[in-house]
Amino acid sequence: MKKKPFLNISFWLKFLGVILLVYLIYKVGWKETFASFKKVSGIHILVSVFILWMAYYLKSIRWRIISNSYGISLGSYKASKVFFIGLFLANITPGRLGDFGRLLYIKDNLPTQKIGWSSLIMDRLFDLICLLFFSFTAILYYQFNFYILKFPREYETIVYWVVGGIGLFLLLFRFKKKFKKIVKPWWEAFNSHNLGWFKTILSFVITCISMILIYGVFNYIAWAMGIEIDHLGLFLGTFILGILSLLPITVLGIGVRETSLVLIFQLYLLPAEDAIALSLIIFLIQLISLIPGAIWFYLSPIRLKDLKHSK
């Protein structure tokens, strides 16, 4: 018997972010938040949308480079179109899993399904590596400026982590043959690309530029709102927001992003209503930037359930 949606735990987890957002606005004040929201003009929102579109187009170029290295033939227009559709699907699904819906649009171009999945995993890895790099830089920046991490005086936590790591290693060693049997064909498919050093470096450069544009939108809107904040700190902090937004308790980072941004603003002794308003404006900009992908998806829809049968 199929479970009803409201009896599914994951169904309710998605609403935690919304509940958190409503609670934050209630504590800060609706009038104060709306007053901060009105500080930005429509022209700044449109400029921000175009900045995001530029960043997404750059990412579609990177995806095309990666796909071609796997023997997947993609033209510039199709790569951009499918990438924008994948972006739309990614932002309406927890953990951005809908992004893998791109496979269904290029299935006729795939040598094998494993190659297709490998190309998308490679594409996501570039994002993840850059996101982790900037996030780690952000942690170091905030640690040196605000000493946000308090290292434990007792070593019990470290012992637990060491014991857990040893247990995981022994478990993998115990089932290494079965593990190799499952992983080996996927590993061979993943390594079947011919990126080379030049294309790899080029892909990283494209990724960094696109991420600077995407996360720099926070700084642009903060400037447009007249918020006096350390822009380097805000810029680096938004990468941590990017990681937190991947949590399956939120869609488009709702709630989690606002809470994190309030904490950053508190470090600089800035009002919480400006942080919430900034986050909501970014949310609005994200929604508008998804319109091309939503239109293309509407013109040629797919069922994400089909991804289960494409592995």
Backbone as CSV, one residue per row, in Angstrom:
resi,resn,N_x,N_y,N_z,CA_x,CA_y,CA_z,C_x,C_y,C_z
1,MET,0.835,-1.201,0.000,0.000,0.000,0.000,0.869,1.250,0.000
2,LYS,0.606,2.178,-0.859,1.412,3.384,-0.989,1.128,4.332,0.178
3,LYS,2.243,4.852,0.760,2.108,5.775,1.882,1.535,7.110,1.437
4,LYS,0.684,7.668,2.285,0.181,8.999,2.001,1.271,10.015,2.278
5,PRO,1.362,11.116,1.476,2.426,12.092,1.632,2.549,12.654,3.043
6,PHE,1.374,12.921,3.705,1.440,13.550,5.016,1.884,12.583,6.110
7,LEU,2.022,11.271,5.772,2.533,10.290,6.722,4.015,10.033,6.507
8,ASN,4.589,10.677,5.494,5.998,10.511,5.171,6.821,11.552,5.914
9,ILE,7.869,11.093,6.626,8.702,12.007,7.411,9.385,13.030,6.517
10,SER,9.890,12.584,5.352,10.578,13.504,4.451,9.661,14.618,3.960
11,PHE,8.360,14.300,3.874,7.383,15.306,3.449,7.342,16.452,4.453
12,TRP,7.370,16.116,5.749,7.295,17.147,6.785,8.631,17.841,6.989
13,LEU,9.739,17.140,6.731,11.057,17.755,6.877,11.212,18.977,5.980
14,LYS,10.568,18.924,4.804,10.683,20.036,3.861,10.077,21.319,4.406
15,PHE,9.174,21.185,5.387,8.498,22.362,5.921,9.234,22.978,7.106
16,LEU,10.300,22.331,7.581,11.038,22.869,8.717,11.636,24.229,8.388
17,GLY,12.152,24.348,7.153,12.735,25.611,6.728,11.705,26.730,6.703
18,VAL,10.507,26.428,6.206,9.434,27.425,6.142,9.017,27.843,7.548
19,ILE,8.885,26.857,8.445,8.514,27.151,9.830,9.575,28.039,10.487
20,LEU,10.834,27.718,10.217,11.936,28.496,10.766,11.898,29.936,10.265
21,LEU,11.594,30.113,8.974,11.516,31.458,8.389,10.388,32.266,9.022
22,VAL,9.203,31.669,9.154,8.055,32.362,9.752,8.363,32.769,11.187
23,TYR,9.020,31.881,11.918,9.384,32.181,13.311,10.362,33.354,13.381
24,LEU,11.348,33.369,12.478,12.335,34.449,12.459,11.670,35.801,12.194
25,ILE,10.818,35.839,11.168,10.149,37.091,10.823,9.233,37.540,11.963
26,TYR,8.588,36.573,12.628,7.718,36.901,13.759,8.513,37.539,14.891
27,LYS,9.704,36.991,15.177,10.532,37.524,16.259,11.092,38.897,15.909
28,VAL,11.511,39.074,14.659,12.111,40.341,14.244,11.050,41.409,14.030
29,GLY,9.952,40.996,13.411,8.869,41.943,13.108,8.608,42.016,11.619
30,TRP,7.325,41.858,11.239,6.950,41.885,9.822,7.174,43.267,9.217
31,LYS,6.805,44.320,9.972,6.939,45.685,9.459,8.407,46.044,9.234
32,GLU,9.259,45.675,10.193,10.680,45.976,10.083,11.311,45.251,8.890
33,THR,10.924,43.995,8.713,11.462,43.213,7.598,11.006,43.791,6.258
34,PHE,9.729,44.155,6.171,9.189,44.717,4.928,9.831,46.070,4.615
35,ALA,10.109,46.867,5.651,10.764,48.166,5.456,12.164,47.977,4.879
36,SER,12.873,46.951,5.348,14.208,46.649,4.809,14.112,46.122,3.382
37,PHE,13.065,45.357,3.122,12.856,44.776,1.794,12.698,45.872,0.739
38,LYS,12.075,46.971,1.121,11.798,48.054,0.178,13.022,48.914,-0.143
39,LYS,14.155,48.611,0.493,15.368,49.401,0.267,15.973,49.150,-1.115
40,VAL,15.636,48.027,-1.733,16.216,47.687,-3.035,15.202,47.999,-4.132
41,SER,15.703,48.443,-5.279,14.825,48.797,-6.402,14.711,47.648,-7.389
42,GLY,13.708,47.739,-8.265,13.485,46.694,-9.264,14.633,46.552,-10.237
43,ILE,15.318,47.650,-10.571,16.419,47.592,-11.533,17.575,46.774,-10.983
44,HIS,17.798,46.860,-9.658,18.871,46.062,-9.050,18.529,44.569,-9.075
45,ILE,17.252,44.271,-8.924,16.822,42.871,-9.000,17.024,42.328,-10.403
46,LEU,16.673,43.111,-11.420,16.854,42.672,-12.805,18.328,42.486,-13.148
47,VAL,19.178,43.403,-12.677,20.618,43.272,-12.908,21.132,41.977,-12.274
48,SER,20.662,41.689,-11.073,21.077,40.470,-10.372,20.655,39.218,-11.132
49,VAL,19.451,39.254,-11.701,18.972,38.114,-12.481,19.873,37.873,-13.689
50,PHE,20.249,38.941,-14.375,21.135,38.804,-15.532,22.512,38.289,-15.117
51,ILE,22.982,38.690,-13.944,24.257,38.174,-13.432,24.166,36.669,-13.228
52,LEU,23.053,36.207,-12.643,22.856,34.769,-12.432,22.775,34.026,-13.757
53,TRP,22.078,34.604,-14.738,21.986,33.950,-16.042,23.362,33.813,-16.688
54,MET,24.210,34.827,-16.536,25.574,34.745,-17.049,26.330,33.605,-16.380
55,ALA,26.173,33.497,-15.058,26.850,32.439,-14.308,26.360,31.058,-14.746
56,TYR,25.046,30.914,-14.932,24.485,29.631,-15.350,24.953,29.260,-16.756
57,TYR,25.045,30.268,-17.622,25.514,29.995,-18.981,26.960,29.502,-18.954
58,LEU,27.781,30.108,-18.089,29.167,29.649,-17.957,29.209,28.200,-17.475
59,LYS,28.323,27.864,-16.547,28.284,26.487,-16.052,27.840,25.518,-17.144
60,SER,26.959,25.975,-18.023,26.531,25.104,-19.122,27.693,24.846,-20.089
61,ILE,28.557,25.843,-20.244,29.757,25.661,-21.072,30.666,24.615,-20.438
62,ARG,30.837,24.698,-19.122,31.654,23.695,-18.422,31.065,22.301,-18.588
63,TRP,29.738,22.194,-18.453,29.097,20.885,-18.596,29.309,20.340,-20.005
64,ARG,29.253,21.212,-20.995,29.478,20.772,-22.372,30.907,20.259,-22.551
65,ILE,31.878,20.938,-21.943,33.281,20.500,-22.009,33.427,19.119,-21.394
66,ILE,32.811,18.926,-20.224,32.888,17.635,-19.533,32.187,16.552,-20.339
67,SER,31.005,16.865,-20.861,30.236,15.879,-21.638,31.009,15.441,-22.876
68,ASN,31.594,16.395,-23.578,32.369,16.060,-24.771,33.565,15.176,-24.435
69,SER,34.133,15.384,-23.247,35.286,14.570,-22.844,34.891,13.124,-22.591
70,TYR,33.597,12.890,-22.345,33.079,11.532,-22.156,32.513,10.953,-23.456
71,GLY,32.676,11.671,-24.558,32.136,11.197,-25.833,30.670,11.481,-26.014
72,ILE,30.129,12.404,-25.218,28.728,12.802,-25.329,28.665,14.076,-26.167
73,SER,28.094,13.974,-27.338,28.046,15.115,-28.254,26.884,16.045,-27.887
74,LEU,27.230,17.282,-27.513,26.226,18.278,-27.161,26.555,19.607,-27.827
75,GLY,25.560,20.210,-28.476,25.735,21.537,-29.041,25.566,22.599,-27.969
76,SER,25.970,23.831,-28.272,25.915,24.923,-27.298,24.483,25.198,-26.849
77,TYR,23.543,25.254,-27.820,22.159,25.567,-27.477,21.536,24.476,-26.618
78,LYS,21.728,23.219,-27.024,21.131,22.117,-26.271,21.725,22.026,-24.869
79,ALA,23.037,22.249,-24.764,23.682,22.201,-23.451,23.112,23.270,-22.535
80,SER,22.919,24.482,-23.065,22.375,25.580,-22.259,20.933,25.300,-21.870
81,LYS,20.141,24.843,-22.844,18.729,24.572,-22.597,18.551,23.495,-21.529
82,VAL,19.252,22.375,-21.687,19.116,21.269,-20.746,19.674,21.650,-19.384
83,PHE,20.751,22.437,-19.381,21.326,22.859,-18.102,20.338,23.730,-17.325
84,PHE,19.674,24.656,-18.009,18.703,25.520,-17.338,17.515,24.704,-16.824
85,ILE,17.110,23.681,-17.588,16.035,22.806,-17.115,16.490,22.062,-15.858
86,GLY,17.715,21.526,-15.911,18.256,20.829,-14.748,18.364,21.728,-13.540
87,LEU,18.708,22.983,-13.788,18.806,23.956,-12.705,17.444,24.183,-12.060
88,PHE,16.423,24.286,-12.889,15.059,24.453,-12.379,14.652,23.248,-11.537
89,LEU,14.904,22.046,-12.046,14.548,20.829,-11.321,15.356,20.707,-10.036
90,ALA,16.628,21.126,-10.081,17.486,21.028,-8.897,16.979,21.890,-7.767
91,ASN,16.427,23.049,-8.100,16.002,23.994,-7.077,14.622,23.720,-6.517
92,ILE,13.932,22.726,-7.058,12.625,22.370,-6.503,12.661,20.985,-5.868
93,THR,13.877,20.423,-5.740,14.027,19.108,-5.115,15.078,19.193,-4.011
94,PRO,14.899,18.444,-2.897,15.871,18.449,-1.809,17.229,17.949,-2.281
95,GLY,18.304,18.610,-1.806,19.640,18.178,-2.168,19.979,18.373,-3.624
96,ARG,19.129,19.091,-4.350,19.339,19.377,-5.782,19.425,18.095,-6.624
97,LEU,18.746,17.035,-6.178,18.788,15.764,-6.893,18.122,15.847,-8.260
98,GLY,17.183,16.783,-8.418,16.492,16.912,-9.693,17.401,17.318,-10.831
99,ASP,18.603,17.800,-10.494,19.565,18.199,-11.512,19.928,17.025,-12.419
100,PHE,19.841,15.812,-11.874,20.171,14.633,-12.663,19.105,14.323,-13.710
101,GLY,18.020,15.095,-13.701,17.022,14.971,-14.755,17.566,15.349,-16.121
102,ARG,18.716,16.028,-16.146,19.376,16.343,-17.419,19.626,15.094,-18.251
103,LEU,19.860,13.977,-17.567,20.159,12.720,-18.279,19.036,12.312,-19.213
104,LEU,17.811,12.554,-18.794,16.663,12.126,-19.590,16.527,12.938,-20.876
105,TYR,17.094,14.141,-20.891,17.023,14.986,-22.085,18.136,14.676,-23.091
106,ILE,19.182,13.983,-22.642,20.301,13.676,-23.545,20.517,12.171,-23.681
107,LYS,19.483,11.390,-23.344,19.643,9.932,-23.335,20.028,9.370,-24.700
108,ASP,19.606,10.050,-25.777,19.962,9.576,-27.118,21.415,9.879,-27.464
109,ASN,22.060,10.753,-26.691,23.454,11.109,-26.939,24.429,10.317,-26.078
110,LEU,23.893,9.492,-25.163,24.750,8.799,-24.201,25.295,7.493,-24.754
111,PRO,26.618,7.275,-24.647,27.183,5.976,-25.008,26.611,4.864,-24.126
112,THR,26.584,5.121,-22.803,25.953,4.223,-21.818,25.363,5.081,-20.702
113,GLN,24.456,4.483,-19.930,23.872,5.210,-18.812,24.909,5.537,-17.746
114,LYS,25.863,4.627,-17.520,26.906,4.877,-16.525,27.767,6.061,-16.929
115,ILE,28.031,6.193,-18.230,28.799,7.338,-18.726,28.029,8.628,-18.461
116,GLY,26.722,8.588,-18.702,25.890,9.759,-18.472,25.907,10.193,-17.010
117,TRP,25.711,9.228,-16.110,25.741,9.542,-14.682,27.120,10.042,-14.258
118,SER,28.156,9.447,-14.824,29.523,9.857,-14.479,29.796,11.289,-14.894
119,SER,29.283,11.684,-16.072,29.510,13.050,-16.554,28.839,14.073,-15.636
120,LEU,27.640,13.740,-15.136,26.946,14.656,-14.230,27.614,14.699,-12.864
121,ILE,28.094,13.543,-12.409,28.812,13.514,-11.129,30.081,14.346,-11.224
122,MET,30.798,14.212,-12.348,31.996,15.023,-12.570,31.638,16.510,-12.565
123,ASP,30.534,16.857,-13.220,30.086,18.248,-13.273,29.792,18.774,-11.870
124,ARG,29.138,17.952,-11.051,28.820,18.362,-9.682,30.069,18.433,-8.809
125,LEU,31.061,17.587,-9.108,32.288,17.579,-8.316,33.034,18.905,-8.414
126,PHE,33.036,19.501,-9.610,33.693,20.793,-9.773,33.037,21.824,-8.855
127,ASP,31.712,21.810,-8.820,30.992,22.729,-7.928,31.317,22.444,-6.465
128,LEU,31.306,21.160,-6.113,31.509,20.776,-4.719,32.911,21.143,-4.236
129,ILE,33.914,20.894,-5.072,35.293,21.202,-4.685,35.463,22.703,-4.462
130,CYS,34.947,23.498,-5.391,35.053,24.951,-5.251,34.245,25.449,-4.053
131,LEU,33.072,24.863,-3.848,32.227,25.261,-2.722,32.920,24.957,-1.398
132,LEU,33.540,23.784,-1.302,34.257,23.407,-0.088,35.484,24.283,0.125
133,PHE,36.180,24.617,-0.964,37.363,25.475,-0.856,36.988,26.848,-0.303
134,PHE,35.971,27.476,-0.892,35.560,28.806,-0.434,34.968,28.739,0.979
135,SER,34.266,27.645,1.294,33.687,27.493,2.629,34.782,27.341,3.686
136,PHE,35.803,26.560,3.351,36.927,26.397,4.279,37.643,27.730,4.486
137,THR,37.811,28.487,3.397,38.411,29.822,3.497,37.556,30.720,4.386
138,ALA,36.224,30.590,4.255,35.307,31.391,5.070,35.457,31.057,6.557
139,ILE,35.564,29.759,6.870,35.719,29.341,8.270,37.008,29.916,8.855
140,LEU,38.092,29.855,8.082,39.362,30.430,8.542,39.235,31.934,8.751
141,TYR,38.546,32.606,7.822,38.367,34.058,7.907,37.591,34.441,9.170
142,TYR,36.492,33.745,9.414,35.677,34.051,10.585,36.365,33.634,11.877
143,GLN,37.160,32.579,11.797,37.887,32.147,12.993,38.922,33.189,13.415
144,PHE,39.655,33.719,12.450,40.681,34.722,12.758,40.064,36.046,13.208
145,ASN,38.869,36.374,12.686,38.261,37.657,13.000,37.319,37.620,14.202
146,PHE,36.648,36.463,14.410,35.645,36.402,15.473,35.839,35.235,16.445
147,TYR,36.787,34.341,16.137,37.041,33.173,16.976,35.740,32.418,17.248
148,ILE,35.084,31.986,16.167,33.766,31.359,16.288,33.835,29.895,16.713
149,LEU,34.979,29.241,16.470,35.115,27.831,16.820,35.849,27.704,18.147
150,LYS,35.193,27.074,19.094,35.804,26.841,20.400,36.271,25.387,20.460
151,PHE,37.567,25.202,20.509,38.103,23.848,20.513,37.902,23.204,21.883
152,PRO,37.469,21.941,21.903,37.177,21.280,23.185,38.438,21.075,24.026
153,ARG,38.292,21.290,25.340,39.419,21.059,26.245,39.587,19.576,26.536
154,GLU,38.502,18.838,26.422,38.576,17.398,26.621,38.675,16.714,25.262
155,TYR,39.208,15.528,25.260,39.505,14.843,24.011,38.533,13.703,23.720
156,GLU,37.383,13.694,24.427,36.413,12.614,24.217,35.861,12.636,22.795
157,THR,35.563,13.831,22.285,35.009,13.953,20.928,35.979,13.415,19.899
158,ILE,37.259,13.744,20.059,38.282,13.268,19.120,38.362,11.753,19.157
159,VAL,38.285,11.184,20.363,38.348,9.719,20.505,37.173,9.073,19.781
160,TYR,35.974,9.665,19.919,34.790,9.117,19.251,34.969,9.123,17.729
161,TRP,35.499,10.220,17.202,35.718,10.310,15.763,36.740,9.277,15.288
162,VAL,37.802,9.093,16.055,38.839,8.120,15.688,38.271,6.708,15.702
163,VAL,37.529,6.383,16.758,36.921,5.047,16.864,35.929,4.817,15.725
164,GLY,35.116,5.843,15.427,34.165,5.728,14.317,34.860,5.530,12.987
165,GLY,35.968,6.258,12.769,36.733,6.109,11.522,37.331,4.727,11.387
166,ILE,37.869,4.199,12.483,38.449,2.851,12.468,37.362,1.814,12.193
167,GLY,36.177,2.012,12.822,35.069,1.078,12.599,34.623,1.068,11.150
168,LEU,34.547,2.257,10.525,34.158,2.348,9.118,35.196,1.675,8.227
169,PHE,36.477,1.881,8.529,37.549,1.260,7.751,37.473,-0.261,7.837
170,LEU,37.251,-0.800,9.037,37.163,-2.248,9.217,35.950,-2.823,8.490
171,LEU,34.857,-2.062,8.492,33.643,-2.511,7.798,33.881,-2.591,6.289
172,LEU,34.524,-1.555,5.738,34.839,-1.561,4.302,35.825,-2.672,3.967
173,PHE,36.790,-2.910,4.859,37.780,-3.971,4.623,37.119,-5.344,4.649
174,ARG,36.133,-5.491,5.539,35.434,-6.776,5.667,34.650,-7.107,4.396
175,PHE,34.051,-6.092,3.786,33.231,-6.320,2.591,33.898,-5.723,1.341
176,LYS,35.220,-5.707,1.310,35.924,-5.044,0.219,35.657,-5.695,-1.132
177,LYS,35.489,-7.020,-1.164,35.245,-7.700,-2.439,33.898,-7.294,-3.020
178,LYS,32.867,-7.289,-2.189,31.547,-6.869,-2.662,31.562,-5.393,-3.033
179,PHE,32.302,-4.618,-2.239,32.403,-3.186,-2.501,33.079,-2.934,-3.848
180,LYS,34.163,-3.650,-4.115,34.878,-3.494,-5.386,34.012,-3.915,-6.566
181,LYS,33.231,-4.976,-6.368,32.371,-5.480,-7.437,31.328,-4.450,-7.847
182,ILE,30.823,-3.709,-6.862,29.811,-2.696,-7.146,30.449,-1.433,-7.714
183,VAL,31.567,-1.027,-7.119,32.178,0.256,-7.457,32.989,0.201,-8.745
184,LYS,33.624,-0.928,-9.044,34.565,-1.006,-10.165,33.983,-0.551,-11.497
185,PRO,32.810,-1.052,-11.935,32.279,-0.593,-13.226,31.959,0.899,-13.247
186,TRP,31.500,1.426,-12.103,31.229,2.862,-12.015,32.528,3.662,-12.048
187,TRP,33.551,3.151,-11.378,34.846,3.835,-11.355,35.465,3.865,-12.751
188,GLU,35.322,2.774,-13.478,35.856,2.720,-14.851,35.116,3.704,-15.749
189,ALA,33.802,3.787,-15.573,33.019,4.737,-16.375,33.397,6.172,-16.022
190,PHE,33.583,6.427,-14.733,33.919,7.785,-14.282,35.272,8.234,-14.832
191,ASN,36.189,7.320,-14.968,37.542,7.643,-15.439,37.704,7.508,-16.947
192,SER,36.599,7.334,-17.666,36.687,7.140,-19.124,36.726,8.464,-19.894
193,HIS,36.864,9.583,-19.201,36.904,10.894,-19.860,38.316,11.179,-20.389
194,ASN,38.435,12.201,-21.212,39.744,12.647,-21.702,39.912,14.153,-21.474
195,LEU,39.556,14.590,-20.276,39.629,16.006,-19.954,41.036,16.570,-20.115
196,GLY,42.010,15.900,-19.516,43.375,16.410,-19.575,43.546,17.622,-18.666
197,TRP,44.784,18.092,-18.535,45.091,19.191,-17.627,44.460,20.500,-18.073
198,PHE,44.544,20.787,-19.363,44.056,22.071,-19.855,42.553,22.226,-19.620
199,LYS,41.764,21.210,-20.023,40.316,21.286,-19.858,39.905,21.238,-18.388
200,THR,40.692,20.517,-17.584,40.394,20.466,-16.150,40.584,21.841,-15.514
201,ILE,41.717,22.478,-15.809,41.987,23.818,-15.274,40.957,24.813,-15.797
202,LEU,40.637,24.699,-17.099,39.628,25.588,-17.694,38.284,25.425,-16.991
203,SER,37.913,24.183,-16.692,36.640,23.926,-16.009,36.638,24.513,-14.603
204,PHE,37.776,24.428,-13.910,37.870,25.016,-12.577,37.786,26.541,-12.642
205,VAL,38.413,27.133,-13.642,38.356,28.590,-13.808,36.923,29.034,-14.069
206,ILE,36.236,28.310,-14.966,34.830,28.625,-15.261,33.975,28.485,-14.009
207,THR,34.237,27.432,-13.227,33.477,27.207,-12.001,33.678,28.343,-11.009
208,CYS,34.934,28.755,-10.825,35.228,29.834,-9.877,34.570,31.147,-10.306
209,ILE,34.652,31.472,-11.595,34.046,32.712,-12.089,32.538,32.678,-11.890
210,SER,31.919,31.539,-12.232,30.461,31.427,-12.097,30.037,31.530,-10.634
211,MET,30.830,30.941,-9.729,30.483,31.006,-8.309,30.673,32.412,-7.751
212,ILE,31.689,33.102,-8.213,31.887,34.495,-7.792,30.694,35.344,-8.212
213,LEU,30.179,35.082,-9.410,28.997,35.811,-9.881,27.761,35.453,-9.063
214,ILE,27.559,34.150,-8.829,26.361,33.691,-8.120,26.330,34.208,-6.686
215,TYR,27.426,33.997,-5.956,27.440,34.395,-4.551,27.736,35.882,-4.380
216,GLY,28.315,36.497,-5.410,28.546,37.934,-5.365,27.265,38.740,-5.445
217,VAL,26.178,38.101,-5.892,24.879,38.774,-5.944,24.453,39.228,-4.545
218,PHE,24.810,38.448,-3.514,24.518,38.862,-2.135,25.154,40.218,-1.848
219,ASN,26.420,40.363,-2.258,27.127,41.621,-2.020,26.510,42.774,-2.804
220,TYR,26.115,42.476,-4.037,25.530,43.521,-4.876,24.220,44.041,-4.277
221,ILE,23.373,43.131,-3.839,22.100,43.533,-3.245,22.323,44.223,-1.906
222,ALA,23.288,43.733,-1.110,23.600,44.383,0.164,24.057,45.818,-0.072
223,TRP,24.868,46.003,-1.120,25.313,47.364,-1.483,24.118,48.215,-1.924
224,ALA,23.225,47.631,-2.721,22.051,48.361,-3.198,21.133,48.759,-2.040
225,MET,21.112,47.944,-0.988,20.282,48.237,0.183,20.954,49.216,1.143
226,GLY,22.216,49.545,0.868,22.942,50.466,1.745,23.392,49.825,3.047
227,ILE,23.565,48.495,3.043,24.007,47.785,4.244,25.522,47.916,4.374
228,GLU,25.974,48.476,5.472,27.405,48.668,5.710,27.967,47.434,6.406
229,ILE,28.531,46.550,5.605,29.062,45.288,6.109,30.398,45.020,5.444
230,ASP,31.210,44.224,6.109,32.467,43.787,5.510,32.118,42.873,4.332
231,HIS,32.299,43.354,3.118,31.835,42.612,1.948,32.623,41.325,1.709
232,LEU,33.883,41.295,2.121,34.634,40.050,1.994,34.060,38.989,2.926
233,GLY,33.735,39.402,4.160,33.141,38.472,5.107,31.782,37.974,4.646
234,LEU,30.968,38.879,4.102,29.656,38.482,3.584,29.803,37.529,2.414
235,PHE,30.716,37.858,1.494,30.923,37.022,0.311,31.338,35.610,0.700
236,LEU,32.323,35.491,1.588,32.797,34.162,1.996,31.715,33.423,2.785
237,GLY,30.979,34.161,3.615,29.934,33.525,4.417,28.827,32.915,3.594
238,THR,28.557,33.492,2.422,27.471,32.966,1.591,27.787,31.571,1.053
239,PHE,29.060,31.211,0.982,29.411,29.858,0.540,29.021,28.828,1.587
240,ILE,29.120,29.208,2.845,28.641,28.316,3.905,27.123,28.168,3.799
241,LEU,26.448,29.262,3.446,24.999,29.191,3.225,24.689,28.213,2.094
242,GLY,25.556,28.209,1.070,25.349,27.313,-0.063,25.377,25.859,0.344
243,ILE,26.289,25.512,1.254,26.367,24.128,1.738,25.160,23.793,2.606
244,LEU,24.792,24.718,3.492,23.649,24.475,4.381,22.344,24.352,3.602
245,SER,22.270,25.040,2.448,21.047,24.993,1.638,20.830,23.628,0.999
246,LEU,21.875,22.780,1.019,21.742,21.434,0.457,21.041,20.477,1.408
247,LEU,20.835,20.912,2.655,20.165,20.042,3.626,18.757,19.691,3.144
248,PRO,18.330,18.439,3.357,17.010,18.006,2.872,15.833,18.554,3.656
249,ILE,16.081,19.501,4.582,14.974,20.076,5.352,14.486,21.372,4.721
250,THR,15.010,21.707,3.566,14.662,22.980,2.967,14.608,22.887,1.455
251,VAL,13.794,23.737,0.859,13.733,23.881,-0.590,14.182,25.299,-0.917
252,LEU,15.171,25.404,-1.793,15.755,26.702,-2.146,16.379,27.402,-0.938
253,GLY,16.737,26.628,0.088,17.413,27.205,1.246,16.530,28.002,2.179
254,ILE,15.202,27.927,2.005,14.278,28.717,2.825,14.464,28.392,4.309
255,GLY,14.567,29.408,5.120,14.706,29.239,6.558,16.143,29.071,6.992
256,VAL,16.823,28.097,6.417,18.222,27.839,6.766,19.093,29.008,6.349
257,ARG,18.859,29.522,5.136,19.656,30.653,4.651,19.411,31.897,5.497
258,GLU,18.162,32.178,5.840,17.841,33.362,6.632,18.475,33.294,8.020
259,THR,18.371,32.128,8.657,18.948,31.957,9.989,20.461,32.161,9.967
260,SER,21.122,31.565,8.988,22.579,31.675,8.880,23.004,33.110,8.603
261,LEU,22.228,33.794,7.754,22.565,35.170,7.416,22.367,36.095,8.623
262,VAL,21.356,35.813,9.438,21.144,36.584,10.663,22.352,36.438,11.589
263,LEU,22.870,35.216,11.705,24.044,34.975,12.548,25.258,35.744,12.044
264,ILE,25.444,35.799,10.712,26.553,36.555,10.136,26.389,38.043,10.432
265,PHE,25.178,38.539,10.271,24.912,39.956,10.529,25.130,40.301,12.004
266,GLN,24.820,39.360,12.888,25.020,39.600,14.321,26.503,39.768,14.656
267,LEU,27.355,39.064,13.924,28.796,39.207,14.135,29.255,40.632,13.839
268,TYR,28.584,41.271,12.888,28.924,42.650,12.509,27.998,43.678,13.171
269,LEU,27.200,43.204,14.159,26.293,44.074,14.913,25.310,44.801,13.993
270,LEU,24.811,44.082,13.000,23.849,44.633,12.055,22.459,44.071,12.352
271,PRO,21.388,44.822,12.044,20.020,44.392,12.380,19.596,43.127,11.639
272,ALA,18.863,42.292,12.351,18.410,41.016,11.791,17.436,41.216,10.637
273,GLU,16.639,42.302,10.707,15.652,42.513,9.641,16.317,42.735,8.283
274,ASP,17.514,43.362,8.289,18.240,43.551,7.029,18.723,42.208,6.483
275,ALA,19.145,41.328,7.384,19.604,40.002,6.966,18.465,39.199,6.349
276,ILE,17.305,39.215,7.006,16.151,38.473,6.497,15.680,39.054,5.172
277,ALA,15.625,40.390,5.091,15.193,41.042,3.853,16.150,40.722,2.714
278,LEU,17.453,40.766,2.993,18.456,40.433,1.969,18.256,39.012,1.472
279,SER,18.039,38.095,2.394,17.849,36.695,2.024,16.582,36.501,1.192
280,LEU,15.501,37.174,1.576,14.247,37.043,0.827,14.366,37.644,-0.576
281,ILE,15.122,38.715,-0.703,15.342,39.321,-2.026,16.138,38.365,-2.908
282,ILE,17.157,37.735,-2.323,17.942,36.742,-3.071,17.049,35.575,-3.488
283,PHE,16.146,35.179,-2.601,15.200,34.113,-2.919,14.328,34.499,-4.115
284,LEU,13.848,35.735,-4.120,13.042,36.237,-5.235,13.850,36.234,-6.530
285,ILE,15.090,36.671,-6.452,15.977,36.704,-7.629,16.209,35.294,-8.154
286,GLN,16.410,34.347,-7.249,16.593,32.949,-7.660,15.368,32.426,-8.407
287,LEU,14.196,32.742,-7.873,12.962,32.290,-8.524,12.848,32.850,-9.942
288,ILE,13.118,34.144,-10.098,13.028,34.773,-11.424,14.048,34.160,-12.376
289,SER,15.242,33.865,-11.861,16.304,33.310,-12.718,15.975,31.906,-13.218
290,LEU,15.025,31.240,-12.565,14.646,29.881,-12.964,13.588,29.867,-14.066
291,ILE,13.079,31.033,-14.444,11.992,31.103,-15.429,12.351,30.438,-16.765
292,PRO,13.545,30.704,-17.343,13.862,30.030,-18.624,13.809,28.512,-18.510
293,GLY,14.391,27.957,-17.438,14.353,26.517,-17.243,12.957,25.994,-17.036
294,ALA,12.133,26.758,-16.305,10.748,26.346,-16.068,9.955,26.318,-17.368
295,ILE,10.182,27.302,-18.236,9.478,27.358,-19.525,9.884,26.188,-20.406
296,TRP,11.194,25.945,-20.500,11.675,24.828,-21.323,11.187,23.486,-20.768
297,PHE,11.123,23.380,-19.440,10.617,22.150,-18.832,9.132,21.969,-19.136
298,TYR,8.387,23.055,-19.109,6.951,23.006,-19.405,6.721,22.582,-20.860
299,LEU,7.583,23.028,-21.768,7.441,22.690,-23.180,7.836,21.245,-23.470
300,SER,8.748,20.698,-22.660,9.154,19.295,-22.845,9.359,18.651,-21.484
301,PRO,8.260,18.338,-20.788,8.361,17.805,-19.416,8.853,16.361,-19.379
302,ILE,9.410,15.988,-18.230,9.833,14.615,-17.972,9.319,14.211,-16.589
303,ARG,9.372,12.917,-16.329,9.035,12.419,-15.000,10.328,12.026,-14.304
304,LEU,10.590,12.630,-13.143,11.831,12.337,-12.434,11.889,10.894,-11.965
305,LYS,10.727,10.238,-11.861,10.713,8.834,-11.468,11.442,7.971,-12.493
306,ASP,11.519,8.466,-13.748,12.193,7.705,-14.805,13.693,7.595,-14.555
307,LEU,14.241,8.471,-13.692,15.654,8.403,-13.395,16.025,7.088,-12.695
308,LYS,15.086,6.531,-11.951,15.333,5.280,-11.253,15.598,4.140,-12.227
309,HIS,15.048,4.270,-13.427,15.186,3.194,-14.421,16.293,3.488,-15.416
310,SER,17.022,4.608,-15.209,18.057,4.973,-16.168,19.452,4.714,-15.640
311,LYS,19.573,4.100,-14.454,20.891,3.839,-13.888,21.546,2.650,-14.583
